[in-house]
Amino acid sequence: MAQDLVKRGVELTALMTAGRWKRSRIPVRYTERQAAGRGAVARYYQASQASIS
């Protein structure tokens, strides 16, 4: 569920509320791959690919 929420753009604080987590360590661990796909490096490469097309 946490991974699906992150894929849809839910922020960490909302995810923590939904999962009833008090600390961010666990939801961050569950969703680290999805977060990497939305990070600065991923956005850079997506923009680079878009400018080539």
mmCIF file as Biopython writes it, N, C-alpha, C and O atoms, coordinates in Angstrom:
data_model
#
loop_
_atom_site.group_PDB
_atom_site.id
_atom_site.type_symbol
_atom_site.label_atom_id
_atom_site.label_alt_id
_atom_site.label_comp_id
_atom_site.label_asym_id
_atom_site.label_entity_id
_atom_site.label_seq_id
_atom_site.pdbx_PDB_ins_code
_atom_site.Cartn_x
_atom_site.Cartn_y
_atom_site.Cartn_z
_atom_site.occupancy
_atom_site.B_iso_or_equiv
_atom_site.auth_seq_id
_atom_site.auth_asym_id
_atom_site.pdbx_PDB_model_num
ATOM 1   N N  . MET A ? 1  ? 0.809  -1.184 0.000   1.0 0.0 1  A 1 
ATOM 2   C CA . MET A ? 1  ? 0.000  0.000  0.000   1.0 0.0 1  A 1 
ATOM 3   C C  . MET A ? 1  ? 0.861  1.260  0.000   1.0 0.0 1  A 1 
ATOM 4   O O  . MET A ? 1  ? 0.569  2.205  -0.733  1.0 0.0 1  A 1 
ATOM 5   N N  . ALA A ? 2  ? 1.909  1.285  0.806   1.0 0.0 2  A 1 
ATOM 6   C CA . ALA A ? 2  ? 2.769  2.463  0.881   1.0 0.0 2  A 1 
ATOM 7   C C  . ALA A ? 2  ? 3.394  2.767  -0.471  1.0 0.0 2  A 1 
ATOM 8   O O  . ALA A ? 2  ? 3.471  3.928  -0.871  1.0 0.0 2  A 1 
ATOM 9   N N  . GLN A ? 3  ? 3.835  1.744  -1.171  1.0 0.0 3  A 1 
ATOM 10  C CA . GLN A ? 3  ? 4.443  1.947  -2.482  1.0 0.0 3  A 1 
ATOM 11  C C  . GLN A ? 3  ? 3.437  2.508  -3.479  1.0 0.0 3  A 1 
ATOM 12  O O  . GLN A ? 3  ? 3.777  3.381  -4.278  1.0 0.0 3  A 1 
ATOM 13  N N  . ASP A ? 4  ? 2.219  2.021  -3.440  1.0 0.0 4  A 1 
ATOM 14  C CA . ASP A ? 4  ? 1.177  2.517  -4.339  1.0 0.0 4  A 1 
ATOM 15  C C  . ASP A ? 4  ? 0.866  3.989  -4.068  1.0 0.0 4  A 1 
ATOM 16  O O  . ASP A ? 4  ? 0.666  4.770  -4.998  1.0 0.0 4  A 1 
ATOM 17  N N  . LEU A ? 5  ? 0.829  4.353  -2.803  1.0 0.0 5  A 1 
ATOM 18  C CA . LEU A ? 5  ? 0.558  5.749  -2.450  1.0 0.0 5  A 1 
ATOM 19  C C  . LEU A ? 5  ? 1.673  6.668  -2.939  1.0 0.0 5  A 1 
ATOM 20  O O  . LEU A ? 5  ? 1.404  7.757  -3.447  1.0 0.0 5  A 1 
ATOM 21  N N  . VAL A ? 6  ? 2.904  6.242  -2.791  1.0 0.0 6  A 1 
ATOM 22  C CA . VAL A ? 6  ? 4.026  7.055  -3.248  1.0 0.0 6  A 1 
ATOM 23  C C  . VAL A ? 6  ? 4.008  7.194  -4.767  1.0 0.0 6  A 1 
ATOM 24  O O  . VAL A ? 6  ? 4.297  8.268  -5.294  1.0 0.0 6  A 1 
ATOM 25  N N  . LYS A ? 7  ? 3.671  6.120  -5.472  1.0 0.0 7  A 1 
ATOM 26  C CA . LYS A ? 7  ? 3.571  6.188  -6.934  1.0 0.0 7  A 1 
ATOM 27  C C  . LYS A ? 7  ? 2.550  7.220  -7.380  1.0 0.0 7  A 1 
ATOM 28  O O  . LYS A ? 7  ? 2.691  7.827  -8.442  1.0 0.0 7  A 1 
ATOM 29  N N  . ARG A ? 8  ? 1.526  7.416  -6.568  1.0 0.0 8  A 1 
ATOM 30  C CA . ARG A ? 8  ? 0.475  8.393  -6.897  1.0 0.0 8  A 1 
ATOM 31  C C  . ARG A ? 8  ? 0.792  9.795  -6.399  1.0 0.0 8  A 1 
ATOM 32  O O  . ARG A ? 8  ? -0.018 10.710 -6.546  1.0 0.0 8  A 1 
ATOM 33  N N  . GLY A ? 9  ? 1.973  9.961  -5.809  1.0 0.0 9  A 1 
ATOM 34  C CA . GLY A ? 9  ? 2.416  11.293 -5.428  1.0 0.0 9  A 1 
ATOM 35  C C  . GLY A ? 9  ? 2.115  11.718 -4.004  1.0 0.0 9  A 1 
ATOM 36  O O  . GLY A ? 9  ? 2.235  12.899 -3.677  1.0 0.0 9  A 1 
ATOM 37  N N  . VAL A ? 10 ? 1.727  10.784 -3.149  1.0 0.0 10 A 1 
ATOM 38  C CA . VAL A ? 10 ? 1.438  11.120 -1.758  1.0 0.0 10 A 1 
ATOM 39  C C  . VAL A ? 10 ? 2.744  11.473 -1.053  1.0 0.0 10 A 1 
ATOM 40  O O  . VAL A ? 10 ? 3.736  10.755 -1.185  1.0 0.0 10 A 1 
ATOM 41  N N  . GLU A ? 11 ? 2.748  12.564 -0.315  1.0 0.0 11 A 1 
ATOM 42  C CA . GLU A ? 11 ? 3.935  13.007 0.413   1.0 0.0 11 A 1 
ATOM 43  C C  . GLU A ? 11 ? 4.158  12.159 1.661   1.0 0.0 11 A 1 
ATOM 44  O O  . GLU A ? 11 ? 3.254  11.467 2.129   1.0 0.0 11 A 1 
ATOM 45  N N  . LEU A ? 12 ? 5.371  12.225 2.188   1.0 0.0 12 A 1 
ATOM 46  C CA . LEU A ? 12 ? 5.760  11.397 3.324   1.0 0.0 12 A 1 
ATOM 47  C C  . LEU A ? 12 ? 4.877  11.632 4.545   1.0 0.0 12 A 1 
ATOM 48  O O  . LEU A ? 12 ? 4.479  10.670 5.202   1.0 0.0 12 A 1 
ATOM 49  N N  . THR A ? 13 ? 4.566  12.868 4.860   1.0 0.0 13 A 1 
ATOM 50  C CA . THR A ? 13 ? 3.749  13.131 6.047   1.0 0.0 13 A 1 
ATOM 51  C C  . THR A ? 13 ? 2.368  12.505 5.929   1.0 0.0 13 A 1 
ATOM 52  O O  . THR A ? 13 ? 1.851  11.958 6.903   1.0 0.0 13 A 1 
ATOM 53  N N  . ALA A ? 14 ? 1.769  12.580 4.754   1.0 0.0 14 A 1 
ATOM 54  C CA . ALA A ? 14 ? 0.455  11.964 4.543   1.0 0.0 14 A 1 
ATOM 55  C C  . ALA A ? 14 ? 0.561  10.444 4.602   1.0 0.0 14 A 1 
ATOM 56  O O  . ALA A ? 14 ? -0.328 9.772  5.125   1.0 0.0 14 A 1 
ATOM 57  N N  . LEU A ? 15 ? 1.641  9.914  4.070   1.0 0.0 15 A 1 
ATOM 58  C CA . LEU A ? 15 ? 1.872  8.467  4.122   1.0 0.0 15 A 1 
ATOM 59  C C  . LEU A ? 15 ? 2.034  7.997  5.564   1.0 0.0 15 A 1 
ATOM 60  O O  . LEU A ? 15 ? 1.505  6.954  5.949   1.0 0.0 15 A 1 
ATOM 61  N N  . MET A ? 16 ? 2.763  8.767  6.350   1.0 0.0 16 A 1 
ATOM 62  C CA . MET A ? 16 ? 2.950  8.417  7.757   1.0 0.0 16 A 1 
ATOM 63  C C  . MET A ? 16 ? 1.629  8.440  8.507   1.0 0.0 16 A 1 
ATOM 64  O O  . MET A ? 16 ? 1.388  7.587  9.361   1.0 0.0 16 A 1 
ATOM 65  N N  . THR A ? 17 ? 0.784  9.391  8.204   1.0 0.0 17 A 1 
ATOM 66  C CA . THR A ? 17 ? -0.528 9.456  8.838   1.0 0.0 17 A 1 
ATOM 67  C C  . THR A ? 17 ? -1.370 8.255  8.452   1.0 0.0 17 A 1 
ATOM 68  O O  . THR A ? 17 ? -2.011 7.637  9.302   1.0 0.0 17 A 1 
ATOM 69  N N  . ALA A ? 18 ? -1.367 7.924  7.166   1.0 0.0 18 A 1 
ATOM 70  C CA . ALA A ? 18 ? -2.160 6.789  6.684   1.0 0.0 18 A 1 
ATOM 71  C C  . ALA A ? 18 ? -1.681 5.475  7.286   1.0 0.0 18 A 1 
ATOM 72  O O  . ALA A ? 18 ? -2.492 4.606  7.605   1.0 0.0 18 A 1 
ATOM 73  N N  . GLY A ? 19 ? -0.374 5.327  7.443   1.0 0.0 19 A 1 
ATOM 74  C CA . GLY A ? 19 ? 0.179  4.095  7.983   1.0 0.0 19 A 1 
ATOM 75  C C  . GLY A ? 19 ? 0.330  4.089  9.490   1.0 0.0 19 A 1 
ATOM 76  O O  . GLY A ? 19 ? 0.750  3.092  10.078  1.0 0.0 19 A 1 
ATOM 77  N N  . ARG A ? 20 ? -0.012 5.207  10.113  1.0 0.0 20 A 1 
ATOM 78  C CA . ARG A ? 20 ? 0.103  5.370  11.572  1.0 0.0 20 A 1 
ATOM 79  C C  . ARG A ? 20 ? 1.530  5.203  12.077  1.0 0.0 20 A 1 
ATOM 80  O O  . ARG A ? 20 ? 1.767  4.677  13.164  1.0 0.0 20 A 1 
ATOM 81  N N  . TRP A ? 21 ? 2.481  5.667  11.254  1.0 0.0 21 A 1 
ATOM 82  C CA . TRP A ? 21 ? 3.874  5.648  11.654  1.0 0.0 21 A 1 
ATOM 83  C C  . TRP A ? 21 ? 4.212  6.963  12.343  1.0 0.0 21 A 1 
ATOM 84  O O  . TRP A ? 21 ? 3.798  8.026  11.882  1.0 0.0 21 A 1 
ATOM 85  N N  . LYS A ? 22 ? 4.952  6.902  13.431  1.0 0.0 22 A 1 
ATOM 86  C CA . LYS A ? 22 ? 5.369  8.108  14.139  1.0 0.0 22 A 1 
ATOM 87  C C  . LYS A ? 22 ? 6.742  8.576  13.682  1.0 0.0 22 A 1 
ATOM 88  O O  . LYS A ? 22 ? 7.073  9.756  13.804  1.0 0.0 22 A 1 
ATOM 89  N N  . ARG A ? 23 ? 7.529  7.668  13.164  1.0 0.0 23 A 1 
ATOM 90  C CA . ARG A ? 23 ? 8.861  7.992  12.652  1.0 0.0 23 A 1 
ATOM 91  C C  . ARG A ? 23 ? 8.922  7.651  11.176  1.0 0.0 23 A 1 
ATOM 92  O O  . ARG A ? 23 ? 8.253  6.728  10.712  1.0 0.0 23 A 1 
ATOM 93  N N  . SER A ? 24 ? 9.719  8.394  10.454  1.0 0.0 24 A 1 
ATOM 94  C CA . SER A ? 24 ? 9.764  8.240  8.996   1.0 0.0 24 A 1 
ATOM 95  C C  . SER A ? 24 ? 10.631 7.076  8.522   1.0 0.0 24 A 1 
ATOM 96  O O  . SER A ? 24 ? 10.579 6.721  7.345   1.0 0.0 24 A 1 
ATOM 97  N N  . ARG A ? 25 ? 11.408 6.488  9.385   1.0 0.0 25 A 1 
ATOM 98  C CA . ARG A ? 25 ? 12.363 5.457  8.968   1.0 0.0 25 A 1 
ATOM 99  C C  . ARG A ? 25 ? 11.705 4.294  8.216   1.0 0.0 25 A 1 
ATOM 100 O O  . ARG A ? 25 ? 12.195 3.891  7.161   1.0 0.0 25 A 1 
ATOM 101 N N  . ILE A ? 26 ? 10.626 3.761  8.733   1.0 0.0 26 A 1 
ATOM 102 C CA . ILE A ? 26 ? 9.996  2.585  8.122   1.0 0.0 26 A 1 
ATOM 103 C C  . ILE A ? 26 ? 9.336  2.920  6.780   1.0 0.0 26 A 1 
ATOM 104 O O  . ILE A ? 26 ? 9.616  2.229  5.800   1.0 0.0 26 A 1 
ATOM 105 N N  . PRO A ? 27 ? 8.478  3.935  6.682   1.0 0.0 27 A 1 
ATOM 106 C CA . PRO A ? 27 ? 7.889  4.213  5.370   1.0 0.0 27 A 1 
ATOM 107 C C  . PRO A ? 27 ? 8.921  4.628  4.328   1.0 0.0 27 A 1 
ATOM 108 O O  . PRO A ? 27 ? 8.749  4.342  3.143   1.0 0.0 27 A 1 
ATOM 109 N N  . VAL A ? 28 ? 9.982  5.291  4.748   1.0 0.0 28 A 1 
ATOM 110 C CA . VAL A ? 28 ? 11.047 5.646  3.800   1.0 0.0 28 A 1 
ATOM 111 C C  . VAL A ? 28 ? 11.708 4.387  3.275   1.0 0.0 28 A 1 
ATOM 112 O O  . VAL A ? 28 ? 12.002 4.288  2.083   1.0 0.0 28 A 1 
ATOM 113 N N  . ARG A ? 29 ? 11.940 3.438  4.141   1.0 0.0 29 A 1 
ATOM 114 C CA . ARG A ? 29 ? 12.548 2.173  3.725   1.0 0.0 29 A 1 
ATOM 115 C C  . ARG A ? 29 ? 11.640 1.406  2.763   1.0 0.0 29 A 1 
ATOM 116 O O  . ARG A ? 29 ? 12.109 0.846  1.772   1.0 0.0 29 A 1 
ATOM 117 N N  . TYR A ? 30 ? 10.338 1.385  3.060   1.0 0.0 30 A 1 
ATOM 118 C CA . TYR A ? 30 ? 9.388  0.685  2.199   1.0 0.0 30 A 1 
ATOM 119 C C  . TYR A ? 30 ? 9.291  1.306  0.805   1.0 0.0 30 A 1 
ATOM 120 O O  . TYR A ? 30 ? 9.000  0.608  -0.166  1.0 0.0 30 A 1 
ATOM 121 N N  . THR A ? 31 ? 9.530  2.590  0.705   1.0 0.0 31 A 1 
ATOM 122 C CA . THR A ? 31 ? 9.271  3.298  -0.553  1.0 0.0 31 A 1 
ATOM 123 C C  . THR A ? 31 ? 10.519 3.893  -1.188  1.0 0.0 31 A 1 
ATOM 124 O O  . THR A ? 31 ? 10.405 4.764  -2.051  1.0 0.0 31 A 1 
ATOM 125 N N  . GLU A ? 32 ? 11.699 3.453  -0.790  1.0 0.0 32 A 1 
ATOM 126 C CA . GLU A ? 32 ? 12.914 4.082  -1.284  1.0 0.0 32 A 1 
ATOM 127 C C  . GLU A ? 32 ? 13.080 3.985  -2.799  1.0 0.0 32 A 1 
ATOM 128 O O  . GLU A ? 32 ? 13.599 4.920  -3.408  1.0 0.0 32 A 1 
ATOM 129 N N  . ARG A ? 33 ? 12.669 2.920  -3.411  1.0 0.0 33 A 1 
ATOM 130 C CA . ARG A ? 33 ? 12.810 2.802  -4.869  1.0 0.0 33 A 1 
ATOM 131 C C  . ARG A ? 33 ? 11.862 3.737  -5.610  1.0 0.0 33 A 1 
ATOM 132 O O  . ARG A ? 33 ? 12.236 4.319  -6.628  1.0 0.0 33 A 1 
ATOM 133 N N  . GLN A ? 34 ? 10.652 3.884  -5.114  1.0 0.0 34 A 1 
ATOM 134 C CA . GLN A ? 34 ? 9.712  4.799  -5.743  1.0 0.0 34 A 1 
ATOM 135 C C  . GLN A ? 34 ? 10.184 6.245  -5.580  1.0 0.0 34 A 1 
ATOM 136 O O  . GLN A ? 34 ? 10.054 7.050  -6.502  1.0 0.0 34 A 1 
ATOM 137 N N  . ALA A ? 35 ? 10.720 6.565  -4.427  1.0 0.0 35 A 1 
ATOM 138 C CA . ALA A ? 35 ? 11.222 7.912  -4.171  1.0 0.0 35 A 1 
ATOM 139 C C  . ALA A ? 35 ? 12.417 8.222  -5.079  1.0 0.0 35 A 1 
ATOM 140 O O  . ALA A ? 35 ? 12.565 9.351  -5.545  1.0 0.0 35 A 1 
ATOM 141 N N  . ALA A ? 36 ? 13.255 7.238  -5.326  1.0 0.0 36 A 1 
ATOM 142 C CA . ALA A ? 36 ? 14.398 7.450  -6.205  1.0 0.0 36 A 1 
ATOM 143 C C  . ALA A ? 36 ? 13.937 7.785  -7.619  1.0 0.0 36 A 1 
ATOM 144 O O  . ALA A ? 36 ? 14.586 8.565  -8.315  1.0 0.0 36 A 1 
ATOM 145 N N  . GLY A ? 37 ? 12.841 7.210  -8.039  1.0 0.0 37 A 1 
ATOM 146 C CA . GLY A ? 37 ? 12.295 7.490  -9.362  1.0 0.0 37 A 1 
ATOM 147 C C  . GLY A ? 37 ? 11.729 8.885  -9.504  1.0 0.0 37 A 1 
ATOM 148 O O  . GLY A ? 37 ? 11.481 9.345  -10.618 1.0 0.0 37 A 1 
ATOM 149 N N  . ARG A ? 38 ? 11.519 9.570  -8.379  1.0 0.0 38 A 1 
ATOM 150 C CA . ARG A ? 38 ? 10.988 10.930 -8.401  1.0 0.0 38 A 1 
ATOM 151 C C  . ARG A ? 38 ? 12.032 11.966 -8.004  1.0 0.0 38 A 1 
ATOM 152 O O  . ARG A ? 38 ? 11.729 13.158 -7.956  1.0 0.0 38 A 1 
ATOM 153 N N  . GLY A ? 39 ? 13.250 11.530 -7.721  1.0 0.0 39 A 1 
ATOM 154 C CA . GLY A ? 39 ? 14.291 12.413 -7.217  1.0 0.0 39 A 1 
ATOM 155 C C  . GLY A ? 39 ? 14.881 13.325 -8.279  1.0 0.0 39 A 1 
ATOM 156 O O  . GLY A ? 39 ? 14.485 13.295 -9.445  1.0 0.0 39 A 1 
ATOM 157 N N  . ALA A ? 40 ? 15.833 14.133 -7.848  1.0 0.0 40 A 1 
ATOM 158 C CA . ALA A ? 40 ? 16.446 15.127 -8.722  1.0 0.0 40 A 1 
ATOM 159 C C  . ALA A ? 40 ? 17.158 14.498 -9.916  1.0 0.0 40 A 1 
ATOM 160 O O  . ALA A ? 40 ? 17.041 14.998 -11.035 1.0 0.0 40 A 1 
ATOM 161 N N  . VAL A ? 41 ? 17.883 13.426 -9.699  1.0 0.0 41 A 1 
ATOM 162 C CA . VAL A ? 41 ? 18.606 12.776 -10.795 1.0 0.0 41 A 1 
ATOM 163 C C  . VAL A ? 41 ? 17.618 12.173 -11.795 1.0 0.0 41 A 1 
ATOM 164 O O  . VAL A ? 41 ? 17.821 12.281 -13.004 1.0 0.0 41 A 1 
ATOM 165 N N  . ALA A ? 42 ? 16.563 11.547 -11.305 1.0 0.0 42 A 1 
ATOM 166 C CA . ALA A ? 42 ? 15.551 10.977 -12.197 1.0 0.0 42 A 1 
ATOM 167 C C  . ALA A ? 42 ? 14.887 12.068 -13.031 1.0 0.0 42 A 1 
ATOM 168 O O  . ALA A ? 42 ? 14.665 11.883 -14.228 1.0 0.0 42 A 1 
ATOM 169 N N  . ARG A ? 43 ? 14.568 13.203 -12.409 1.0 0.0 43 A 1 
ATOM 170 C CA . ARG A ? 43 ? 13.951 14.313 -13.155 1.0 0.0 43 A 1 
ATOM 171 C C  . ARG A ? 43 ? 14.909 14.873 -14.201 1.0 0.0 43 A 1 
ATOM 172 O O  . ARG A ? 43 ? 14.486 15.243 -15.296 1.0 0.0 43 A 1 
ATOM 173 N N  . TYR A ? 44 ? 16.191 14.936 -13.871 1.0 0.0 44 A 1 
ATOM 174 C CA . TYR A ? 44 ? 17.193 15.411 -14.820 1.0 0.0 44 A 1 
ATOM 175 C C  . TYR A ? 44 ? 17.231 14.524 -16.066 1.0 0.0 44 A 1 
ATOM 176 O O  . TYR A ? 44 ? 17.200 15.018 -17.193 1.0 0.0 44 A 1 
ATOM 177 N N  . TYR A ? 45 ? 17.298 13.212 -15.848 1.0 0.0 45 A 1 
ATOM 178 C CA . TYR A ? 45 ? 17.358 12.292 -16.976 1.0 0.0 45 A 1 
ATOM 179 C C  . TYR A ? 45 ? 16.052 12.283 -17.769 1.0 0.0 45 A 1 
ATOM 180 O O  . TYR A ? 45 ? 16.079 12.137 -18.991 1.0 0.0 45 A 1 
ATOM 181 N N  . GLN A ? 46 ? 14.936 12.433 -17.112 1.0 0.0 46 A 1 
ATOM 182 C CA . GLN A ? 46 ? 13.654 12.510 -17.825 1.0 0.0 46 A 1 
ATOM 183 C C  . GLN A ? 46 ? 13.611 13.755 -18.696 1.0 0.0 46 A 1 
ATOM 184 O O  . GLN A ? 46 ? 13.138 13.703 -19.831 1.0 0.0 46 A 1 
ATOM 185 N N  . ALA A ? 47 ? 14.096 14.865 -18.178 1.0 0.0 47 A 1 
ATOM 186 C CA . ALA A ? 47 ? 14.116 16.109 -18.950 1.0 0.0 47 A 1 
ATOM 187 C C  . ALA A ? 47 ? 15.090 15.986 -20.119 1.0 0.0 47 A 1 
ATOM 188 O O  . ALA A ? 47 ? 14.819 16.494 -21.207 1.0 0.0 47 A 1 
ATOM 189 N N  . SER A ? 48 ? 16.219 15.316 -19.901 1.0 0.0 48 A 1 
ATOM 190 C CA . SER A ? 48 ? 17.194 15.113 -20.977 1.0 0.0 48 A 1 
ATOM 191 C C  . SER A ? 48 ? 16.599 14.279 -22.094 1.0 0.0 48 A 1 
ATOM 192 O O  . SER A ? 48 ? 16.800 14.581 -23.271 1.0 0.0 48 A 1 
ATOM 193 N N  . GLN A ? 49 ? 15.868 13.232 -21.737 1.0 0.0 49 A 1 
ATOM 194 C CA . GLN A ? 49 ? 15.237 12.377 -22.739 1.0 0.0 49 A 1 
ATOM 195 C C  . GLN A ? 49 ? 14.154 13.128 -23.502 1.0 0.0 49 A 1 
ATOM 196 O O  . GLN A ? 49 ? 13.984 12.927 -24.704 1.0 0.0 49 A 1 
ATOM 197 N N  . ALA A ? 50 ? 13.425 13.991 -22.805 1.0 0.0 50 A 1 
ATOM 198 C CA . ALA A ? 50 ? 12.345 14.752 -23.442 1.0 0.0 50 A 1 
ATOM 199 C C  . ALA A ? 50 ? 12.919 15.759 -24.451 1.0 0.0 50 A 1 
ATOM 200 O O  . ALA A ? 50 ? 12.313 16.004 -25.493 1.0 0.0 50 A 1 
ATOM 201 N N  . SER A ? 51 ? 14.071 16.333 -24.147 1.0 0.0 51 A 1 
ATOM 202 C CA . SER A ? 51 ? 14.660 17.307 -25.053 1.0 0.0 51 A 1 
ATOM 203 C C  . SER A ? 51 ? 15.262 16.663 -26.291 1.0 0.0 51 A 1 
ATOM 204 O O  . SER A ? 51 ? 15.413 17.320 -27.321 1.0 0.0 51 A 1 
ATOM 205 N N  . ILE A ? 52 ? 15.606 15.388 -26.201 1.0 0.0 52 A 1 
ATOM 206 C CA . ILE A ? 52 ? 16.138 14.642 -27.346 1.0 0.0 52 A 1 
ATOM 207 C C  . ILE A ? 52 ? 15.022 14.293 -28.321 1.0 0.0 52 A 1 
ATOM 208 O O  . ILE A ? 52 ? 15.229 14.301 -29.535 1.0 0.0 52 A 1 
ATOM 209 N N  . SER A ? 53 ? 13.862 13.992 -27.803 1.0 0.0 53 A 1 
ATOM 210 C CA . SER A ? 53 ? 12.740 13.554 -28.657 1.0 0.0 53 A 1 
ATOM 211 C C  . SER A ? 53 ? 12.152 14.672 -29.454 1.0 0.0 53 A 1 
ATOM 212 O O  . SER A ? 53 ? 11.207 14.458 -30.213 1.0 0.0 53 A 1 
#
